[in-house]
């Protein structure tokens, strides 16, 4: 292979890169695709750290080259600028189209994923290897910011393992808390709330709107797997008013529950 096919590299004995230009370009292109966001963030951080220096250089460059340089740049990148402008103008149209064809688009995506499963899995694996620590950090941050969602997912998994209904949504959970004024349904205190199974999971209690109540951690631990009728009347925070409110919310009448239509 000709020397002209290798780029210079002063760190090697030969003074040439160990990979040919073609291989190096292919590797660099693949690296840029896989680490697009990482490189963009790095460039942004560099700009923030060197903002004054970059702005000064840009100002000097414009004063020397003036409008002629800008005209040449626009001429050279005419297609890219045109595409960018067209993309911005059609962004709203694409959004409207997606809203009107949501199911159709999702079905196409599902079919595409099934047809290209192996390739997608391989790309995902490679991307994960390059960004392993970053993804772990992002996942940890998401969990800390979405504790209630994590709790719902954990409760669903727990119910499904026991083959129990698990249909509670985040919106339903928010409405349940709102119904009890964002307070514990058992003690009435305004604390961090968790999802309490009125009928315990060990007693085949479902994870749905007909069985979930907002409870503080202390009351939740105190109740545990006990049945409500055996536990609450002896509990130190017992309240006849709160008991009536709980039973009315769950539509209990003479020990019989009228389930909500979801």
N, C-alpha and C positions, 0 to 999 in steps of 0.2 A: 504493500500500500504506500502511496506517495506521502512525503512529508507534509505537503500542502493540505492534506486531509486532516491534520492534527493541529489543534490550537496550542499556543505557547503556554508553558507552565514552569515558572522559575524554581518551583519547589522540587522538581524531579531532576535526576542526573542528566537526562537527555535534553532537558529544557522544553519538553513537549508533554502535553496531556496524555495520560495512558489510554484514554478513549478517543476514538475519532470524532470529528465534528458532528457527524450524522447521529452517532449513538448518544453523544452528549446532549444534542438538541432534543432527541426523543425522550431522554431521561428527564431533562429540565422541563419539558412540556408536560409530561406526566406528573412531575412533582408539583408544578404550578396548579394543575387541575385539582389534584388531591388536597393541596394546602391553600386553596384560593382564599378562604376566610382568614387563615392564619397569617398569610402574607399581607392581606389587606389591613389587618389589625396592626401588624408590625410597621407598615408604611404610615398608618395613621399616628401611631405612637412616635415614630421618628419625626413626623411633621410637627407634632405638639412640642417635642423636645427642642426642635430646631426651627421653630416658627419664624423668629426674627431674622435668622440667617437666610432662610429660604425666601421670605418676603423681600428682603433687601436685594438678594440676587435677582429675583423676578423683576423687581422695579428697575434695577440697573440694566437688565437685559432688554426690557421694553423701551427704556429711554434710548438705548443704543440702536436697537433694531427697528423699533417703532411699528407702525402699521403694516409695513411691508412683510415683516416676519409673521404677523398675525394672518395676513392675506395668504401667505404661502402655506401656513399651517392649516388654514381652513380648506385650501385647495387640495392639499395632500390627504386630509382626513374628511373630505366632503361626504363620502358614503357613510362613514361611522357617525358623523354629526347628524346627518339626515335620518339615519336609522334610530338614533337616540331620541331625536325630537319626535319621530313618528311613534316610537315606543311609549313616550310619556303621554302623547295625545290619545293613544289607544288603551292606556291603562284602565281608564274608567269603563271603556267599552268591554274589555276583557272581564272586568269585575262583574258587570251586569250580566254578561253571557254566562259566567260561572254560576251565578245565583239562579239563573233561569234553567241551567242544564246540569245542576249539581249531580243528580243521580246518574245521568248519562256519562259524565266525565269520570265519576268514581268507578263505574262498570268498566270503562275503557282501561283505566289504571289497573284494575284488578286483573283483567285479561292480560295486559302487558306484563305485569309482575309474574303471573303464572307461566307465561311463555319464556321469560328471561330470568327465571328464578336463580339459576346457577351463576350467571354473570353478575346479577345484582348482589348476591351473597358474597361473591369473590371481591367485588368493588367495596362492599361494606366492610369486609374483613381487612382489606388493605388500608382503607381509610381509618379504621379503628386502630390498627397497629401504629400508624403515623400520629394519631391524636389520642392515644390511650389515656394519658394523664389528664389532658384537657377535658375529655368527655367524662371521666370519672369526677372531676371537679365540678363540671357543669351539672351532672346528675345529682351530686351531693347538695349543690346550691338550690336546685329545683325542689328537692325533697324538703329542705329547710324552709322554703318559701311557700310550699303547698302541702302543709302537714295534713290538712283536712282531706285533700284528694288522696294522699298516701294512705290515710286511715281508711277511707272508703274502699280503696283497692285491696287493702289487707283484709278488711271485713268481708268483701266479696269473695276473695280467695278462700277464706276460712269457711264461708257458707257453702261454696261450691264443692269443697272437699267432702262435706257432709251431704252433698246432693240436695241442698235446701235452696228455696227461691232467693235470688239476690238481684233486686231491681232498683234499689235506691239510687237516685241521681243526686248530683251536687245541688241542683235547683230545689229538689224536694227537701234536702237536708237544710238548706237556708230557710225555707218556708217553715219547717218544723221549729227551728230555733226562734224565728220571728214570732211564731204563735205563743211561745213561752217567754217572750220579751228578752231573749238572749240570756236567760237565767236557767240554772239547774232546776229541772222539773220536780226534784225530790226535796231539796233543801231551800230553794228559792234564792240562792246566792249567785251573784254575777261573777263567775269564774270561767276559766278555760273549759269549754264544753267538749265532751266526747260522745260518740254514738252508743247509747245504751239499749240493749235488747230487752224490751218489756217481758217477752216470753224468752227465756234463755236459749242459747244455741244448743246446749246439751239437752234441752227439752224440745228440740226441733223448731226453735223460733227462727222465722225468716228474717232476712236482711232487706226489708222493704218498708214502705211508708206506713204500713199497718202495725209495725212492731218496733220502730225505732223512736227513741226519745232523747232529748238533750240532757246530759247529766255531767256533773263535775266528776273529777277523778276519784275523789273521796267516796262519794255516794255510789259510783260505779263499782269501786272495789268492795264496798260494804255489801252491796246487793249480790254481786258475783252471780253464781248459778241459781240463787234462791228464787222462788216464785214470789211475785209481787204481793199477793194476799197474805203470805206467811211472814214476809219481811217488813213491809212498810209500816204496818200498824204498831210494830214494836221499835221502830227506828227513832233515834233521838230527835230527828228533825221532822217527825211526822206532823202532817197538817191535813185536817179534813178537807179544807178548801182546795189544797193542791191535789189531794187524792181524787176529788170530784172532777177537777179540771183534766187530770190525766185520763181518767176513764171516759169522760165526755169526748175528749179529743180522739181517743182510739175507738169511739163508738161502742163502748161496752154497756150492755143493758141486761141486768139479771144474769151476770156471768157469761153473757153471750155477746160476741163481737160482730157487728155489721161492718164488713170489710169495705174500704174505700174503692171506688172504681178508678183505676189508673189509666 
